[in-house]
């Protein structure tokens, strides 16, 4: 699983939005309530595209 696949999944929900919050955290919200976050600062991408 990589960041792009997580983004596609989270944004597939009706009315889902995304924004950077708290510096480097990608937050997904519905109706202003967070339902998922990705801490981008701690992630790096492997050559295969896999996120570790």
C-alpha atoms as an extended CHARMM CRD file, in Angstrom:
* protein
*
        52  EXT
         1         1  UNK       CA              0.0000000000        0.0000000000        0.0000000000  PROA      1               0.0000000000
         2         2  UNK       CA              1.2980000000        3.4660000000       -0.8040000000  PROA      2               0.0000000000
         3         3  UNK       CA              0.1830000000        7.0250000000       -0.0690000000  PROA      3               0.0000000000
         4         4  UNK       CA             -1.6150000000        7.3600000000       -3.4060000000  PROA      4               0.0000000000
         5         5  UNK       CA             -3.7100000000        4.2260000000       -2.8320000000  PROA      5               0.0000000000
         6         6  UNK       CA             -4.6550000000        5.4110000000        0.6770000000  PROA      6               0.0000000000
         7         7  UNK       CA             -5.6110000000        8.8340000000       -0.7380000000  PROA      7               0.0000000000
         8         8  UNK       CA             -7.7800000000        7.2410000000       -3.4390000000  PROA      8               0.0000000000
         9         9  UNK       CA             -9.5100000000        5.0460000000       -0.8660000000  PROA      9               0.0000000000
        10        10  UNK       CA            -10.1560000000        7.8740000000        1.6030000000  PROA      10              0.0000000000
        11        11  UNK       CA            -11.3820000000       10.2500000000       -1.0960000000  PROA      11              0.0000000000
        12        12  UNK       CA            -13.7690000000        7.5870000000       -2.4330000000  PROA      12              0.0000000000
        13        13  UNK       CA            -16.1250000000        8.2840000000        0.4910000000  PROA      13              0.0000000000
        14        14  UNK       CA            -18.9260000000       10.7720000000       -0.2500000000  PROA      14              0.0000000000
        15        15  UNK       CA            -18.0670000000       14.3450000000        0.8160000000  PROA      15              0.0000000000
        16        16  UNK       CA            -14.5040000000       13.3940000000        1.8580000000  PROA      16              0.0000000000
        17        17  UNK       CA            -11.8960000000       16.1590000000        1.7890000000  PROA      17              0.0000000000
        18        18  UNK       CA             -8.1590000000       16.2460000000        2.4280000000  PROA      18              0.0000000000
        19        19  UNK       CA             -5.7910000000       18.8840000000        3.7340000000  PROA      19              0.0000000000
        20        20  UNK       CA             -2.4160000000       19.2290000000        5.4220000000  PROA      20              0.0000000000
        21        21  UNK       CA             -2.8060000000       19.8540000000        9.1100000000  PROA      21              0.0000000000
        22        22  UNK       CA             -0.3520000000       20.1700000000       11.9940000000  PROA      22              0.0000000000
        23        23  UNK       CA              2.5640000000       20.6720000000        9.6260000000  PROA      23              0.0000000000
        24        24  UNK       CA              3.0960000000       17.4440000000        7.6910000000  PROA      24              0.0000000000
        25        25  UNK       CA             -0.0260000000       15.3780000000        8.4820000000  PROA      25              0.0000000000
        26        26  UNK       CA             -2.3980000000       14.6350000000        5.6300000000  PROA      26              0.0000000000
        27        27  UNK       CA             -5.9090000000       14.6070000000        7.1270000000  PROA      27              0.0000000000
        28        28  UNK       CA             -9.0730000000       13.2590000000        5.5660000000  PROA      28              0.0000000000
        29        29  UNK       CA            -12.3740000000       14.6200000000        6.8170000000  PROA      29              0.0000000000
        30        30  UNK       CA            -16.0850000000       14.2370000000        6.2930000000  PROA      30              0.0000000000
        31        31  UNK       CA            -18.2670000000       17.0240000000        7.6160000000  PROA      31              0.0000000000
        32        32  UNK       CA            -15.2700000000       18.6310000000        9.3080000000  PROA      32              0.0000000000
        33        33  UNK       CA            -14.4760000000       15.4860000000       11.3370000000  PROA      33              0.0000000000
        34        34  UNK       CA            -11.2100000000       13.6290000000       10.8030000000  PROA      34              0.0000000000
        35        35  UNK       CA            -11.5430000000        9.9660000000        9.8940000000  PROA      35              0.0000000000
        36        36  UNK       CA             -7.9650000000        9.2400000000        8.7660000000  PROA      36              0.0000000000
        37        37  UNK       CA             -4.4990000000       10.7940000000        8.9490000000  PROA      37              0.0000000000
        38        38  UNK       CA             -1.1530000000       10.0580000000        7.3450000000  PROA      38              0.0000000000
        39        39  UNK       CA              2.0010000000       11.4000000000        9.0010000000  PROA      39              0.0000000000
        40        40  UNK       CA              3.9870000000       12.2550000000        5.8750000000  PROA      40              0.0000000000
        41        41  UNK       CA              7.0920000000       13.3820000000        7.7380000000  PROA      41              0.0000000000
        42        42  UNK       CA              7.7800000000        9.8290000000        8.9830000000  PROA      42              0.0000000000
        43        43  UNK       CA              7.1660000000        8.1000000000        5.6720000000  PROA      43              0.0000000000
        44        44  UNK       CA              9.5270000000        7.4140000000        2.8380000000  PROA      44              0.0000000000
        45        45  UNK       CA              8.8680000000        5.6160000000       -0.3880000000  PROA      45              0.0000000000
        46        46  UNK       CA             10.6710000000        2.4230000000       -1.3250000000  PROA      46              0.0000000000
        47        47  UNK       CA             11.8360000000        1.9210000000       -4.9390000000  PROA      47              0.0000000000
        48        48  UNK       CA              8.9090000000       -0.4830000000       -5.4350000000  PROA      48              0.0000000000
        49        49  UNK       CA              6.4400000000        2.2650000000       -4.4760000000  PROA      49              0.0000000000
        50        50  UNK       CA              5.6980000000        0.6080000000       -1.1450000000  PROA      50              0.0000000000
        51        51  UNK       CA              5.4740000000        2.9140000000        1.8630000000  PROA      51              0.0000000000
        52        52  UNK       CA              7.3190000000        1.9410000000        5.0400000000  PROA      52              0.0000000000
